[in-house]
C-alpha cells in the first residue's frame, strides 16, 4: 500500500495541495497518496488520531486548525515554536511532530523564484497576527537587516516584537511608516475581503518587492496599490508551492523541483 498523507481543514475541498503533492510524488518517484481531509469544527484532535489509526504518516494543516495542531503535537520544531502554529504534522514512533513550513516557503519564493536577496534587506511586515508571526524567524534567518512590524494597533505589534526579542525587529503603526523598504510583505487578511491595508505609499520604491501572502486569479488590492507606486509585485502562490515542497522534504527526505508547478497551478480551472 502506498504511504498516505492528507491536508486537514474546514473547508478543504478548494485546496490545491493534493495536486501539488501528486505532482511532487510523480516527479521524485515517491510511492504515496495525498488527499483532502475535512475535519469537523471542534473535532480536530479526534480526526488526527483517526488518521493515525488508519495508517497515515503525516498531514498538512490549514485554516482553522493550525493552532489546534500546535497544541496537539507532542513535539514542535524550532520554527513551529516561533510561529506559534503548525501546518505540517509527522506521525512517527508514537509521536505527533509539529512543524511550520510557511515561513520557509515565503523565503524560498522570494529568494529563489523572485530573485530578491534578503541578506541585508529592510523588510516591512504588514499585520501582527498569526500569518505575520509565522514568517518572522525565517526572514531573520535569511539575513534580513531589519523587520518593521506595522499594525493598526501598536500594542499588538509590540507583543509580536517582544516574542522574538531580536533587536532587528521593531514595531510601529501604519501611519508611522516613513521610509522605502526593500521588501514589503502583506500578512494582513485585508486582501481576503478585497480591501487594502492602510500602508503609506512612501514604503514603496522602484526596487521594492511587494509580496502578498494571498493568491488569487487577479492581482490583489495591495498588489495594485504597490505597483502604482513603482514596486514589483508578487502574490502568495509561490509560497504555497514552496511550503509544500518543504513539507514534502520533511516527510520524504527529498526536495522536489517546484518550477513546473507554477504553470500547472495558473491554468484556468
Buried (B, 14 or more C-beta within 10 A) or exposed (E): EEBBBBBBBBEBEEBBBBBBBBBBBEBBEBEBBBBBBEBEEEEBBEBBEEBBEEEBBBBBBBEEBBBBBBEBBEEBBEBBBBBBBBBBBBBEEEEBBBBBBBBBBBBBBBBEBBEBBBEEBBBBBBBBEBBBBBBBBBBBBBBBEBBBBBBBEBEBBBBBBEBBEEEBBBBBEBEEBEEBBBBBBBBBBBBEEEEBBBBBBEBBBEEBBBBBBBBBEEBBBBBEBBBEBBBBBBBBBBBBBBBBBBBBBBBBEEBBEBEEBEEEBEEEE
